[in-house]
Amino acid sequence: MNEGTLREEIRRLVKLHFEGFHKRPGFIPGETRISYAGRVYDEKEMQNAVDACLDFWLTEGENCRKFGERLAEIFSLKYCSLANSGSSANLLALTSLTSRLLGEQRLKPGDKVITAAAGFPTTVNPIFQNGMIPRFVDVELGTYNPTPEMVKEAIDSKTKAIMLAHTLGNPFEAGKIADIAKENGLYLVEDCCDALGSKISGKHVGTFGDVATASFYPAHHITTGEGGAVLTSNPIIKRSVESFRDWGRDCWCATGKDDTCKKRFKWKLGNLPYGYDHKYIYSHIGYNLKMLDIQGAIGIAQLEKLPQFIRKRKENYEFLLKRLTKWKHKLILPIKTGGSDPSPFGFILTVQEDAGFSKNEIVEYLESKGIATRMLFGGNLARQPAYLREKFDIVGDLKNSDMVMHNAFWVGVYPGLSRKMLEYVAENFEQFLSKHG
């Protein structure tokens, strides 16, 4: 048996294994737990992963190259640099802007970066990790994003960048905020980790700023297990990202390649001797944050499903919105940013102050019925213990971020939810809300 025939037999057996042991069981109301998110896959992801294992390249290789190129096409950007997580992608995106390759335009310790108080920690952590100072701004209820006015008000003489996430897939007003950034000479970093496929003004999120990020954690729109990406059309930022990602090396050869620059032993950098091997010259204080080729292989299969994933997310979101609209006097319903076409990550609700029940009461009820809920991540991050001894600025009173912390939660709309599951979710919302007036 030759290798090709053997591989086909292995792929056939992987499909049999998927069909026998990985297909989801039927939904049983009250017994089957309804997750807020999860992996949606078939035998193709497993076959691709096994093929990559048989190749045994392991580190970033041909599968990652194809996956990255396809992602760049989706975003309509020139470059995609894959990373081991969305959080690492955020770290690389902001850190890349500190590179000396950017000359006097580089970010420095002590610079201030505008960011949202209500969100996920790893949108903010890179600011602290680079010795910069976050300027926390509030969000508006409904969209859960800062408005352009909030961002503009937060700019002071030391502000050098804006780093914002498109909250739960609902885009912030990226065009207007990008204009504000340009007018004031600021970098804009778009965290698109929850927003793959979202658009505003007909353009994919991530295409408005200087650099964007994506995440492929199992909860996100597609998954490679762990994994992330940094996307840009700026070649200097791309080179900086990959240097910080690849130990800080000055060399830009792809894994397994040598002498791309055609002068590997002809460099004179730092205090190193002339001719020191360029593969071992380090121009940044970097990390090793690369993706594995097995992950890239899984990602290729997931990208084929992305259009149907996005369509299903939108359908699930609209179903819940229609069913819960009559309860808007009890719950603040999610609002799409004007001119946007979200690829929803979740369906967020905020309990009205005079609803007659608390967030904890409705969350505990839903959880008791097997319906998973989640908070809007860290709530008001300015109140998180990790940051209390750190230096940051607060712009305004952050009252909406506090409202989010106390009263907001979300449920899933991911493609693994069937209509029967969503009916069950809606019915349990209605049962609880009917009992509370």
Secondary structure, DSSP 8 states (H G I E B T S, - for coil): --HHHHHHHHHHHHHHHHHHHTS-----TTTS-B-S------HHHHHHHHHHHHHT--SS-HHHHHHHHHHHHHHT-SEEEEES-HHHHHHHHHHHTT-GGGGGGS--TT-EEEEESBS-HHHHHHHHHTT-EEEEE---TTT-S--HHHHHHT--TTEEEEEEE-GGG----HHHHHHHHHHTT-EEEEE-TT-TT-EETTEETTSSSSEEEEE-STTSSS--SS-EEEEES-HHHHHHHHHHHBTTBS----TT---TTS-TT----TTS-TT--GGG-BSS---B----HHHHHHHHHHHHHHHHHHHHHHHHHHHHHHHHGGGTTTEE-----TTEE---SEEEEEE-TTSSS-HHHHHHHHHHTTB--B-STTSBGGGSGGGTTS--EE-S--HHHHHHHHHEEEEE--TT--HHHHHHHHHHHHHHHHHT-
